[in-house]
Amino acid sequence: MPNTLNVSIAGIAGHELLGATSAIAASTGSACHSGHHQPSPVLTAMGLPACRGLGALRLSLGRWTTTEQIDQAAHHIISAAS
């Protein structure tokens, strides 16, 4: 989907990264897998190793998302990863 971005940072579990910042609204997978810490079946099918799949954050843009909000989210993710 053109409004969805999946990012992962090597060595950091996605749910831990997401837990380290409450400033962004993101998820570690689809709603139907809420609460499960397993690699996304889609990322696995794409050939990503389990460690990258477990590190994934799923970010979605809305119609009214601004460039400033994207920059802020990136800053928060980088800070949480540090």
N, C-alpha and C positions, 0 to 999 in steps of 0.2 A: 504494500500500500504506500502511496507517495507521501503520506503524512506521518509515517511511522519509522522510527529509527531504532535499531538494536545496537547497543554498544556493550563492550565488556573490557575490563581492565585485568590483564594477566595477574593472577595470584590473589584476586579479591573476589569473594563470593558476592553475587548480585544482591542477595537479601541483606548481607552485612553492609554493603555500600549504601543501599537504600535506607537501612536503619540508621546510618550515620548522618543523614541529612533529612530533616523534616520540611525543608524549604521547597522541595519539588514534588510534583505528583507524577509518579512513574510506577512501573511494576516490573516484576522479574519474569513474567509470563502471562499467559492468557487467564482470564477470569475463571475458566473452567478447571484450572489447575491451581487455584488459590490455596496457599498453605502448604503446598508440596515443594520440597527442594529437590527437584529433578531437572535435568536438562530438557529444554524444549524439544519435543519430537520433530518439529520443523528444523531447528538448528542441527539436530543430530542427523536428520535425513540429508541436510546440506553438506555433511561431512565434518562439521566442527567437532573437536574433541570434547568430552564431557566437561572438562575443567573450564573451557570457554563457554559452554552452554550454561553451566552453573554460575558463571560470572556475568551473565547477560542482564542488562537493563533494557526495558522496552519503553521508549519515549514516543509520545504521540503529540502532534501539533493540531490545534483546533483552528477554525476559521479566523478567529480573532487573535491568535498568538502573534506576539510582536518579536522583532529581532532582539529587542532589549531583554525580553523574557527568556529567549533562547540563550543569550549571552550569560544571563544570571544563572540559569540552570547548569550551563557548562561550568561556570565558576564553582557552584555548590558541589557538583560531582567531583571536580578536580580537588577541591578542598577536602571533601570526605575521603577521597582516595589517598590523600597525603597523610 
